[in-house]
């Protein structure tokens, strides 16, 4: 799961590279922060060595993923970047993985 979230972060950094200069401190920075937050919270939660804390950090990572998805859709609608099916698929896959870990059957 961490590996997929890490790959997503790298893809977001590449996708936002083409944003115009006036977005450097706007949506570009926000998307990058949201993206970095996902694998960072997964790692921090795992490092806490407590199931309760791990699940809490996974929930934070899931929230960041939801933020990122919204920001990505906005960037597409504003034509700041082109549609990337790999990014879309990673967002969905990481979301499913996080949801399953937060809400075990």
N, C-alpha and C positions, 0 to 999 in steps of 0.2 A: 504494500500500500504506500509506504513512504517513497519507494522508488518511482511509482506512478505519479505521485504528487510532485516529486522533484523534477521529473520529466515535464510535467505540466508547467512548472515554474520556468524552466528553460525555454519552453515554447512561447510562453507569454512574453518573456524578455525579448525574444526574437521578433514576435509579432508586433510589439510596441516600438521596436526600433525605427519603424517607418512613420511614426506619428509626426505631425508637424511640430516645429520648434515651440509654438505657443502652447502645446500640450505637455511639454516636458514636466511641468510642475502641477499639472491637472490630472486628467484621466490616466495618462501614461504612468505617472508615479503611483496613483491609487491602485491601478491594476497590478503593478509590480509588488506593491506592499501586500495586497490581498493574496497574491500568488505565493510569495515567500512565506507568508503566515501559515499556509497549509502544511507543508512538510516540517516547518519549524515547530508547530504545535504538536504534530504527531511525534516528533523526536523528543520534545520536552516531556510530553505525557508519558512516553515509554520510559524515559529516564527517571521518572518519579518512583517507579517500582511499586505502585499502588494501583489496583484495578479501578478504584473509584476516581482517583486523580487522572488516570489514563483516559478513562471514559469522558471525563470533563474536558480534557484537552482535545479529544477527538471531536467533541461537540463544538468547541471553539474553531477547530479546523474546518468543520462542516459549515459553520457560519461564514467563515472567510471564503470558502468555495462558493457559497450562494452569492456573496458580494461580487466575487470575481465573475461569475456567470452573468450577473446583471450588467456589470461594467463591460464585459466582452460584447454582449448584445448591443449595448449602447454604442460602443466603438464601431460595430458593424453598421448599425443604423446611420451613424454619422459619417460613414465611409472613411474612417480613420485607418482601417486595415481591411484586408481581404478575408473572406471566409476561409477558415482552416478546419477541415473535417477532423484532423488529428487532435486539435485543441478541443473541439466539440466532443469527440469521443472520450478524450481523457477526462474532461469535466464530468461526463456522465459516469464513467467507470470509477473514478475516485469518489464521486458522490455515493454510488452504490456500495462501495467498499466501506466507506466511513459509516454510512447508515446501518449496515449490517453489524459493524463492530460496536456501534453505540446502542443498538437495539437487537441484542442477540435473541435467537429464537428459543 
